[in-house]
């Protein structure tokens, strides 16, 4: 299990090893748990208090080389995420543990209804996660954690404005504080650009409210979010001057019932308007409206000093109204149980089982087993195996245009993941880790065609196996560079089966074969903090390219200037064929921070 923070950067440590700081996580576990006690591959990136060192949540995910980010535009305009070679549809995105995945298309899974300023930390679970979270968690899970503030904390107001090249301007802000048993956070962001090339302009607006109230009935949490993104989509889906506008509305209510039970309900509505030719909308236009809801009841019971049982039930519903896909509904329900055992201070075990029933489709039984063993005070061994599945989206099933045809007969994907790893901590400031993983996917959903066929058709690829290696090394400096962190990471990946002879793939065979990250975070003088990242990538069937970013900001005072430099190497590459990534970007501005004394 790997865990990191970049300022400071921390690795999860064996139970008996010393720790610089206790990092609490909620992904890959049913309770808030110290990262050192989680036996799955889990990484953590802290955002709160360091928002000037990131432009969007995507920047935090770029620090993990196992996360493949295929962006259609800067500032999170539209982003496809995948983990360990999976497709974007095989990654589950959560907000405080609630699903954000879009039933229409996986292209909208990371259409976040919240600004960067609302995020406390980003947690990434690599490997299958369907036992905990249900459908789509095949390659892994990305969980965005927000905090509504803290009871009794001082009110804090942040206002930020910035300007950059390509006509970029940015306004952001947040207000948070706590009053007796109530805590609240309000945040907004607006990003605008005329575009780095023709028809790649965008306007992004996000609003979020997070509320938490403690009463005699328990803790109540309410999240409300909205995002609105109109953007030029030149070449996004074929060589057309397209335009698109997506909107997402989100609401989630959580209620604790005593110390051991929680009930929750969440709702997401998403609209997508796509115009094939921006200035000739009468030629071809799609308008989709999808709605999804999730209800859950979760409980935990102690079975003695060394055993804890988690169990519960969930229900889900999806509905879509579309001029292209038609009107469709889907419903499913699940029950699960998970047993955590810690028979000794060195050994920890976790075993879980989830049964999910999908109306009109075969049921899915998903087990998981994970173990960790502290071999020596500075050495930890870990291993896990788990099963996952993915449901086809409504686009996979029913979409139709002159170049793409869905398939109503698609079967759900099935997958088994296996991993083993070693974490070593020879010195208090030195951490090293290595993980070997293997995933066996069956009935992978992809759009494929033969060279003589101009139409992409949704198909189930019979089988595809991935094997990979993840390594990480971090060193925290002392003396004159006290607090500076050096971070080196690498992920290598290979697939054991290529496409069938003569068949072309649109998504499943476009994975990163090699991804390396060099990161350095530190402080200049007493008031300036910085973060730099150099990445090197090699994509199967694509380009090899470097990418260098540098972020600087003042960390103290009322006025906090910042400078964000992206793609300093000015590399030209295409993560998605036909979609150019932006050249060198510059964004500078100032944040005003007001705190009540």
C-alpha positions as CSV (number, residue, x, y, z in Angstrom):
1,X,0.0,0.0,0.0
2,X,1.4,3.4,-1.0
3,X,0.2,6.6,0.5
4,X,1.5,10.1,-0.3
5,X,1.2,13.8,0.4
6,X,3.4,16.2,-1.5
7,X,3.8,18.9,1.2
8,X,4.9,17.0,3.1
9,X,4.9,13.8,1.2
10,X,4.1,10.7,3.3
11,X,4.0,7.0,2.7
12,X,1.8,4.7,4.6
13,X,3.9,2.9,7.2
14,X,3.8,-0.4,9.1
15,X,1.9,-0.4,12.3
16,X,5.1,-0.5,14.3
17,X,7.1,2.0,12.2
18,X,7.4,5.7,13.2
19,X,5.1,8.2,11.5
20,X,5.6,11.8,10.8
21,X,1.9,12.5,10.6
22,X,-1.3,10.4,10.9
23,X,-3.1,10.5,7.6
24,X,-6.8,9.5,7.8
25,X,-8.5,8.0,4.7
26,X,-12.1,6.9,3.9
27,X,-11.5,5.2,0.5
28,X,-11.0,1.4,0.4
29,X,-12.4,1.2,3.9
30,X,-15.8,1.6,5.6
31,X,-14.6,3.8,8.4
32,X,-12.2,6.7,8.6
33,X,-8.9,4.8,9.1
34,X,-5.2,5.7,9.4
35,X,-3.6,5.2,6.1
36,X,-0.9,2.9,7.6
37,X,-3.6,0.3,8.4
38,X,-5.1,0.0,4.9
39,X,-4.0,-3.1,3.0
40,X,-4.9,-1.9,-0.5
41,X,-3.0,0.3,-2.9
42,X,-4.1,3.8,-1.9
43,X,-2.7,7.2,-2.5
44,X,-3.7,10.5,-1.0
45,X,-3.1,14.1,-2.2
46,X,-3.8,17.0,0.2
47,X,-5.5,20.1,-1.4
48,X,-6.8,22.1,1.5
49,X,-4.5,25.0,2.3
50,X,-2.4,24.4,-0.9
51,X,-4.9,25.3,-3.6
52,X,-2.6,27.9,-5.1
53,X,-0.2,25.0,-6.1
54,X,-2.9,23.4,-8.3
55,X,-5.1,24.7,-11.1
56,X,-7.7,21.9,-10.9
57,X,-8.1,18.5,-9.2
58,X,-6.6,17.0,-12.3
59,X,-3.2,18.5,-11.3
60,X,-3.3,16.4,-8.1
61,X,-4.1,13.2,-10.0
62,X,-1.1,13.8,-12.4
63,X,1.2,13.2,-9.4
64,X,0.1,9.5,-9.6
65,X,1.7,7.8,-12.6
66,X,-0.9,4.9,-12.4
67,X,-3.6,7.5,-13.3
68,X,-3.9,8.0,-17.1
69,X,-5.4,11.5,-17.8
70,X,-6.7,12.1,-21.3
71,X,-7.9,15.7,-21.3
72,X,-10.0,17.4,-23.9
73,X,-8.9,20.9,-23.0
74,X,-7.3,22.7,-20.0
75,X,-8.9,23.6,-16.6
76,X,-10.9,20.3,-16.4
77,X,-13.1,21.1,-19.4
78,X,-13.6,17.5,-20.2
79,X,-11.3,14.7,-18.8
80,X,-11.2,11.0,-19.2
81,X,-9.6,9.1,-16.3
82,X,-8.3,5.6,-16.2
83,X,-6.3,3.5,-13.7
84,X,-3.8,0.8,-14.4
85,X,-4.5,0.6,-18.2
86,X,-8.3,0.5,-17.9
87,X,-10.7,2.5,-20.0
88,X,-12.3,5.7,-18.7
89,X,-15.5,3.7,-18.2
90,X,-13.6,1.4,-15.8
91,X,-12.9,4.1,-13.3
92,X,-15.4,5.0,-10.6
93,X,-15.5,8.6,-9.4
94,X,-16.9,9.4,-6.0
95,X,-17.7,12.6,-4.1
96,X,-17.5,11.9,-0.3
97,X,-18.1,8.3,-1.1
98,X,-21.2,8.9,-3.4
99,X,-21.2,8.0,-7.1
100,X,-20.6,10.6,-9.7
101,X,-20.3,8.3,-12.7
102,X,-22.6,9.3,-15.6
103,X,-25.2,6.7,-16.9
104,X,-25.1,8.4,-20.4
105,X,-21.3,8.2,-21.0
106,X,-18.1,7.7,-19.1
107,X,-16.8,10.9,-20.8
108,X,-18.8,12.8,-18.1
109,X,-17.7,10.9,-15.0
110,X,-15.2,13.7,-14.0
111,X,-17.6,16.5,-14.7
112,X,-17.3,17.7,-11.1
113,X,-20.0,19.8,-9.4
114,X,-17.5,21.5,-7.2
115,X,-14.5,23.9,-7.4
116,X,-11.0,23.0,-6.4
117,X,-11.4,25.2,-3.3
118,X,-14.0,22.9,-1.9
119,X,-11.7,19.8,-1.9
120,X,-9.9,18.7,1.2
121,X,-8.0,15.8,-0.4
122,X,-8.1,13.4,-3.3
123,X,-7.8,9.7,-2.6
124,X,-7.1,7.1,-5.3
125,X,-7.7,3.3,-4.8
126,X,-5.9,1.3,-7.5
127,X,-7.4,-2.0,-8.4
128,X,-10.9,-3.5,-8.3
129,X,-13.3,-1.8,-5.9
130,X,-16.7,-3.2,-6.7
131,X,-17.0,-5.0,-3.4
132,X,-17.1,-1.6,-1.7
133,X,-18.7,0.6,-4.3
134,X,-20.4,-1.5,-6.9
135,X,-20.4,-1.1,-10.7
136,X,-17.6,0.5,-12.8
137,X,-14.8,0.2,-10.2
138,X,-12.6,-2.1,-12.4
139,X,-9.4,-0.2,-12.7
140,X,-9.9,1.7,-9.5
141,X,-11.7,4.5,-7.6
142,X,-11.1,8.2,-7.4
143,X,-12.7,9.8,-4.3
144,X,-12.9,13.5,-3.8
145,X,-13.2,14.5,-0.1
146,X,-14.7,17.8,1.0
147,X,-14.8,19.4,4.4
148,X,-17.6,21.7,5.5
149,X,-15.3,23.4,8.0
150,X,-14.9,22.6,11.6
151,X,-17.2,23.4,14.6
152,X,-16.0,26.5,16.3
153,X,-13.4,27.3,13.7
154,X,-12.7,30.9,12.7
155,X,-14.5,32.3,9.7
156,X,-12.2,32.4,6.6
157,X,-12.8,34.2,3.3
158,X,-10.6,33.6,0.3
159,X,-10.9,35.6,-3.0
160,X,-8.7,34.8,-5.9
161,X,-8.2,36.3,-9.4
162,X,-5.8,35.5,-12.2
163,X,-5.0,36.2,-15.8
164,X,-3.1,34.1,-18.4
165,X,-2.3,33.5,-22.0
166,X,-5.0,32.4,-24.5
167,X,-7.4,35.0,-23.1
168,X,-7.6,33.1,-19.8
169,X,-9.1,34.8,-16.7
170,X,-10.1,33.2,-13.5
171,X,-12.1,34.2,-10.4
172,X,-12.5,31.9,-7.4
173,X,-13.5,32.2,-3.8
174,X,-14.6,30.4,-0.7
175,X,-16.2,31.2,2.7
176,X,-16.0,28.7,5.6
177,X,-16.4,28.6,9.3
178,X,-18.0,26.9,12.3
179,X,-20.5,28.1,14.8
180,X,-21.2,25.9,17.8
181,X,-22.4,22.6,16.2
182,X,-22.7,23.9,12.7
183,X,-20.0,24.1,10.1
184,X,-20.3,25.5,6.6
185,X,-18.3,26.0,3.4
186,X,-19.4,27.9,0.3
187,X,-17.1,28.1,-2.8
188,X,-17.3,29.1,-6.4
189,X,-15.0,29.2,-9.4
190,X,-15.2,30.7,-12.9
191,X,-12.6,30.0,-15.6
192,X,-12.8,31.6,-19.1
193,X,-10.5,31.3,-22.2
194,X,-10.8,32.3,-25.8
195,X,-8.9,29.1,-26.6
196,X,-5.3,28.2,-27.6
197,X,-6.5,27.3,-31.1
198,X,-9.6,27.7,-33.2
199,X,-12.8,26.5,-31.6
200,X,-11.2,25.5,-28.2
201,X,-12.7,28.3,-26.1
202,X,-14.4,27.4,-22.8
203,X,-16.3,29.0,-19.9
204,X,-16.4,26.9,-16.7
205,X,-18.6,27.7,-13.7
206,X,-18.8,25.7,-10.5
207,X,-20.6,26.3,-7.2
208,X,-20.6,24.2,-4.1
209,X,-22.1,24.2,-0.6
210,X,-21.1,21.8,2.2
211,X,-23.0,21.8,5.5
212,X,-22.5,19.7,8.6
213,X,-24.7,19.9,11.7
214,X,-24.3,17.9,15.0
215,X,-27.4,17.4,17.1
216,X,-28.9,14.9,19.5
217,X,-30.1,12.9,16.5
218,X,-26.5,12.5,15.2
219,X,-24.4,14.2,12.5
220,X,-26.2,15.5,9.4
221,X,-24.3,16.4,6.2
222,X,-25.7,18.2,3.2
223,X,-23.8,18.7,-0.1
224,X,-25.1,20.8,-3.0
225,X,-23.2,21.4,-6.2
226,X,-23.5,22.8,-9.7
227,X,-21.2,23.0,-12.8
228,X,-21.9,24.5,-16.2
229,X,-19.4,24.1,-19.0
230,X,-20.0,25.4,-22.6
231,X,-16.9,24.8,-24.8
232,X,-15.6,24.5,-28.3
233,X,-15.1,20.8,-29.1
234,X,-12.9,21.0,-32.2
235,X,-12.1,17.4,-33.2
236,X,-13.3,15.9,-30.0
237,X,-15.4,13.2,-31.7
238,X,-14.2,13.2,-35.3
239,X,-12.8,15.9,-37.6
240,X,-15.7,18.4,-37.0
241,X,-15.9,21.9,-35.7
242,X,-18.2,20.8,-32.8
243,X,-19.5,22.6,-29.8
244,X,-20.8,21.1,-26.5
245,X,-22.4,22.3,-23.2
246,X,-22.6,20.1,-20.2
247,X,-24.3,20.8,-16.8
248,X,-24.4,18.8,-13.6
249,X,-26.5,19.3,-10.5
250,X,-25.7,17.3,-7.4
251,X,-27.3,16.9,-3.9
252,X,-26.4,14.5,-1.1
253,X,-27.8,14.0,2.4
254,X,-26.1,11.9,5.1
255,X,-27.5,11.2,8.5
256,X,-25.8,9.2,11.3
257,X,-28.1,7.2,13.4
258,X,-26.1,6.7,16.6
259,X,-22.5,5.7,16.6
260,X,-22.7,2.7,14.3
261,X,-25.3,3.4,11.6
262,X,-25.6,5.8,8.7
263,X,-28.3,6.5,6.1
264,X,-27.6,8.5,3.0
265,X,-29.3,9.6,-0.3
266,X,-27.7,11.3,-3.3
267,X,-29.1,12.6,-6.6
268,X,-27.3,13.7,-9.7
269,X,-28.8,15.3,-12.9
270,X,-26.7,15.8,-16.0
271,X,-27.5,17.4,-19.3
272,X,-25.3,17.3,-22.5
273,X,-26.0,19.3,-25.6
274,X,-23.7,18.4,-28.5
275,X,-23.6,20.2,-31.9
276,X,-21.6,18.5,-34.6
277,X,-21.0,21.7,-36.5
278,X,-20.9,24.7,-34.2
279,X,-22.3,27.3,-36.7
280,X,-24.7,24.9,-38.4
281,X,-26.6,23.3,-35.5
282,X,-29.4,22.2,-37.8
283,X,-27.1,19.6,-39.4
284,X,-26.8,17.3,-36.3
285,X,-27.5,17.9,-32.6
286,X,-27.8,15.6,-29.6
287,X,-29.5,16.5,-26.4
288,X,-29.3,14.1,-23.4
289,X,-30.6,14.4,-19.9
290,X,-29.7,11.7,-17.4
291,X,-30.7,11.3,-13.8
292,X,-29.2,9.0,-11.2
293,X,-29.9,8.4,-7.5
294,X,-28.3,6.3,-4.8
295,X,-29.7,5.3,-1.4
296,X,-27.8,3.4,1.3
297,X,-28.0,2.1,4.8
298,X,-24.7,1.1,6.4
299,X,-23.9,-0.3,9.8
300,X,-20.9,-1.7,11.7
301,X,-20.6,-4.0,14.7
302,X,-17.7,-4.9,17.0
303,X,-17.1,-8.7,17.3
304,X,-14.5,-8.3,20.0
305,X,-11.3,-6.4,20.5
306,X,-9.8,-7.6,17.2
307,X,-12.7,-7.9,14.8
308,X,-15.1,-5.5,13.1
309,X,-18.0,-6.3,10.8
310,X,-19.4,-3.8,8.3
311,X,-22.6,-4.6,6.4
312,X,-25.4,-2.8,4.6
313,X,-27.7,-2.4,1.6
314,X,-27.8,0.0,-1.3
315,X,-30.2,0.8,-4.1
316,X,-29.5,2.7,-7.4
317,X,-31.6,4.1,-10.3
318,X,-30.6,5.6,-13.7
319,X,-32.9,7.3,-16.2
320,X,-32.2,9.0,-19.5
321,X,-34.2,11.1,-21.9
322,X,-32.4,11.7,-25.2
323,X,-33.2,12.5,-28.8
324,X,-30.6,10.0,-29.9
325,X,-30.5,7.3,-27.2
326,X,-34.3,7.3,-26.5
327,X,-35.9,7.0,-23.0
328,X,-34.5,4.3,-20.7
329,X,-34.4,3.3,-17.1
330,X,-32.2,1.0,-15.1
331,X,-32.5,-0.1,-11.5
332,X,-30.3,-2.3,-9.2
333,X,-29.8,-3.2,-5.6
334,X,-27.0,-4.6,-3.5
335,X,-26.2,-6.1,-0.1
336,X,-22.7,-6.4,1.3
337,X,-20.7,-7.5,4.3
338,X,-17.0,-7.0,5.2
339,X,-15.0,-8.4,8.1
340,X,-11.8,-6.7,9.4
341,X,-9.5,-8.8,11.6
342,X,-6.4,-7.7,13.4
343,X,-5.4,-10.8,15.4
344,X,-1.9,-9.5,16.2
345,X,-0.1,-6.2,16.0
346,X,1.7,-7.4,12.9
347,X,-1.1,-9.1,11.0
348,X,-4.3,-7.5,9.5
349,X,-6.9,-9.2,7.3
350,X,-10.0,-8.0,5.4
351,X,-12.5,-10.1,3.6
352,X,-15.7,-8.8,1.9
353,X,-18.5,-10.0,-0.3
354,X,-21.1,-7.9,-2.3
355,X,-24.1,-9.2,-4.2
356,X,-25.5,-6.8,-6.7
357,X,-28.7,-7.5,-8.7
358,X,-29.3,-5.6,-11.9
359,X,-32.8,-5.6,-13.5
360,X,-32.7,-7.4,-16.8
361,X,-29.0,-8.5,-16.4
362,X,-27.2,-11.3,-14.6
363,X,-26.4,-10.6,-11.0
364,X,-22.9,-9.8,-9.9
365,X,-21.2,-11.4,-6.9
366,X,-17.9,-9.6,-6.0
367,X,-15.6,-10.9,-3.3
368,X,-12.4,-9.3,-2.0
369,X,-9.5,-10.4,0.3
370,X,-6.6,-8.2,1.5
371,X,-3.8,-8.9,4.0
372,X,-0.9,-7.0,5.5
373,X,2.0,-8.3,7.5
374,X,4.7,-6.2,9.3
375,X,7.8,-8.4,8.6
376,X,10.2,-6.1,10.4
377,X,9.6,-2.7,12.0
378,X,10.7,-1.0,8.7
379,X,9.3,-3.6,6.3
380,X,5.7,-4.4,5.4
381,X,4.3,-7.0,3.0
382,X,0.8,-6.8,1.5
383,X,-1.4,-8.6,-0.9
384,X,-5.0,-8.5,-2.2
385,X,-7.3,-10.1,-4.7
386,X,-10.8,-8.8,-5.7
387,X,-13.4,-9.0,-8.4
388,X,-15.1,-6.1,-10.2
389,X,-17.7,-5.4,-12.9
390,X,-18.8,-2.6,-15.2
391,X,-22.2,-1.9,-16.6
392,X,-22.5,-0.6,-20.2
393,X,-23.6,3.0,-20.4
394,X,-26.6,4.1,-22.4
395,X,-24.3,5.4,-25.1
396,X,-22.6,1.9,-25.3
397,X,-26.0,0.4,-25.7
398,X,-28.1,2.7,-27.8
399,X,-26.0,5.5,-29.5
400,X,-26.2,5.9,-33.3
401,X,-24.8,8.4,-35.7
402,X,-23.1,8.1,-39.2
403,X,-19.8,7.0,-37.6
404,X,-20.8,5.1,-34.4
405,X,-23.3,2.4,-33.5
406,X,-24.2,1.1,-30.1
407,X,-25.1,-2.5,-29.2
408,X,-28.2,-3.3,-27.0
409,X,-26.8,-6.8,-26.6
410,X,-23.7,-5.8,-24.7
411,X,-22.8,-7.9,-21.6
412,X,-21.4,-6.4,-18.4
413,X,-17.6,-6.5,-18.1
414,X,-16.1,-8.8,-15.5
415,X,-12.6,-8.5,-14.0
416,X,-10.3,-10.1,-11.4
417,X,-7.4,-8.0,-9.9
418,X,-4.4,-9.4,-8.0
419,X,-1.5,-7.4,-6.4
420,X,1.4,-7.9,-4.0
421,X,3.7,-5.3,-2.6
422,X,6.6,-4.4,-0.4
423,X,7.0,-1.1,1.6
424,X,10.4,-0.3,3.1
425,X,11.2,2.5,5.6
426,X,15.0,2.4,6.3
427,X,15.1,5.9,7.6
428,X,12.6,8.3,9.1
429,X,12.9,10.6,6.0
430,X,13.2,7.9,3.4
431,X,10.3,5.8,2.0
432,X,10.3,3.2,-0.8
433,X,7.7,0.9,-2.2
434,X,7.1,-1.5,-5.1
435,X,3.8,-3.1,-6.2
436,X,3.2,-5.8,-8.8
437,X,-0.3,-6.2,-10.1
438,X,-2.3,-8.2,-12.6
439,X,-5.8,-7.8,-14.0
440,X,-7.8,-10.2,-16.1
441,X,-10.7,-8.5,-17.9
442,X,-13.5,-10.4,-19.7
443,X,-16.2,-9.0,-22.1
444,X,-14.4,-5.6,-22.2
445,X,-16.7,-3.0,-23.8
446,X,-15.1,-1.1,-26.6
447,X,-15.9,0.5,-30.0
448,X,-14.1,-1.3,-32.8
449,X,-14.0,-1.6,-36.5
450,X,-12.1,-3.1,-39.4
451,X,-9.9,-0.9,-41.7
452,X,-12.5,-1.3,-44.5
453,X,-15.4,-0.2,-42.3
454,X,-16.0,3.5,-41.5
455,X,-18.3,2.8,-38.6
456,X,-17.2,2.2,-35.0
457,X,-19.4,-0.5,-33.4
458,X,-19.8,-1.3,-29.7
459,X,-18.5,-4.8,-29.0
460,X,-17.5,-7.1,-26.1
461,X,-13.8,-7.9,-26.5
462,X,-13.5,-11.5,-25.3
463,X,-10.5,-11.1,-23.0
464,X,-7.6,-8.8,-22.1
465,X,-5.0,-9.2,-19.4
466,X,-2.8,-6.4,-17.9
467,X,0.4,-6.8,-15.9
468,X,2.2,-3.9,-14.3
469,X,4.7,-2.6,-11.9
470,X,4.5,0.5,-9.6
471,X,7.5,1.9,-7.8
472,X,7.8,4.9,-5.6
473,X,10.6,6.6,-3.7
474,X,10.4,9.7,-1.5
475,X,12.9,11.6,0.5
476,X,12.2,14.4,3.0
477,X,15.1,16.8,3.4
478,X,16.4,18.2,6.7
479,X,18.9,20.9,7.6
480,X,18.7,23.9,5.3
481,X,16.1,22.3,3.0
482,X,14.0,21.2,6.0
483,X,10.5,20.2,4.8
484,X,11.4,19.9,1.1
485,X,10.3,16.7,-0.5
486,X,11.8,14.7,-3.4
487,X,9.4,12.3,-5.0
488,X,10.2,9.7,-7.8
489,X,7.5,7.4,-9.2
490,X,7.2,5.0,-12.1
491,X,4.4,2.8,-13.5
492,X,5.0,0.2,-16.3
493,X,2.2,-1.7,-18.0
494,X,1.8,-4.4,-20.6
495,X,-1.2,-6.2,-22.1
496,X,-0.9,-9.9,-22.9
497,X,-3.3,-9.8,-25.8
498,X,-3.6,-7.4,-28.7
499,X,-6.6,-6.8,-30.9
500,X,-7.9,-9.6,-33.1
501,X,-6.3,-9.5,-36.5
502,X,-7.6,-6.7,-38.6
503,X,-9.6,-5.1,-35.9
504,X,-9.0,-1.5,-34.7
505,X,-9.9,-0.3,-31.1
506,X,-11.0,3.1,-30.1
507,X,-10.4,3.0,-26.3
508,X,-9.2,-0.3,-24.8
509,X,-5.7,-0.4,-26.5
510,X,-4.7,3.2,-26.0
511,X,-3.1,2.8,-22.6
512,X,0.1,4.3,-21.2
513,X,2.9,1.7,-21.4
514,X,5.3,3.8,-19.3
515,X,4.7,6.7,-17.0
516,X,7.4,8.3,-14.8
517,X,7.0,11.3,-12.4
518,X,9.6,13.5,-10.8
519,X,8.3,15.8,-8.2
520,X,9.9,18.4,-5.8
521,X,8.1,20.5,-3.3
522,X,9.7,23.0,-1.0
523,X,10.0,26.6,0.2
524,X,12.0,29.6,-1.0
525,X,12.8,31.8,1.9
526,X,10.2,32.1,4.6
527,X,7.1,33.0,2.5
528,X,7.3,31.4,-0.9
529,X,6.2,27.8,-1.5
530,X,6.6,25.9,-4.8
531,X,5.8,22.6,-6.5
532,X,7.3,21.3,-9.7
533,X,6.5,18.1,-11.6
534,X,8.3,16.6,-14.6
535,X,6.5,13.7,-16.2
536,X,7.6,11.4,-19.1
537,X,5.1,9.3,-20.9
538,X,4.9,6.6,-23.6
539,X,1.5,5.6,-24.9
540,X,0.8,2.4,-26.9
541,X,0.4,3.4,-30.5
542,X,1.0,7.0,-29.6
543,X,3.7,9.5,-28.8
544,X,6.5,9.7,-26.3
545,X,6.6,13.1,-24.6
546,X,7.7,15.0,-21.5
547,X,5.7,17.5,-19.5
548,X,6.9,20.0,-17.0
549,X,4.9,22.2,-14.6
550,X,5.9,24.8,-12.0
551,X,3.7,26.4,-9.4
552,X,4.8,29.1,-7.0
553,X,2.8,31.1,-4.3
554,X,3.2,33.2,-1.3
555,X,2.2,31.3,1.8
556,X,1.6,34.0,4.3
557,X,0.0,37.4,4.6
558,X,-3.2,39.1,3.4
559,X,-2.0,39.3,-0.3
560,X,-0.8,36.0,-1.7
561,X,0.5,36.3,-5.3
562,X,0.8,33.1,-7.3
563,X,2.2,31.9,-10.6
564,X,1.3,28.7,-12.4
565,X,3.4,27.5,-15.4
566,X,2.2,24.4,-17.3
567,X,3.8,22.4,-20.1
568,X,7.0,24.4,-19.8
569,X,8.6,22.1,-22.4
570,X,6.0,23.2,-24.9
571,X,5.5,19.6,-25.9
572,X,2.9,18.8,-28.6
573,X,1.0,15.5,-28.1
574,X,-2.4,13.9,-28.4
575,X,-3.7,11.6,-25.6
576,X,-6.8,11.3,-27.7
577,X,-6.2,10.9,-31.5
578,X,-7.2,14.2,-33.2
579,X,-7.4,16.3,-30.0
580,X,-4.4,18.6,-29.5
581,X,-3.3,19.4,-25.9
582,X,-2.5,23.0,-25.1
583,X,1.0,24.4,-25.5
584,X,2.9,26.3,-22.8
585,X,0.5,28.0,-20.4
586,X,1.0,30.9,-18.0
587,X,-1.5,31.9,-15.3
588,X,-0.7,34.5,-12.6
589,X,-2.7,36.4,-10.0
590,X,-3.3,37.0,-6.4
591,X,-5.4,35.6,-3.6
592,X,-6.8,37.6,-0.7
593,X,-7.1,35.7,2.6
594,X,-9.2,37.2,5.4
595,X,-9.4,35.4,8.8
596,X,-11.3,36.5,11.8
597,X,-9.0,36.9,14.8
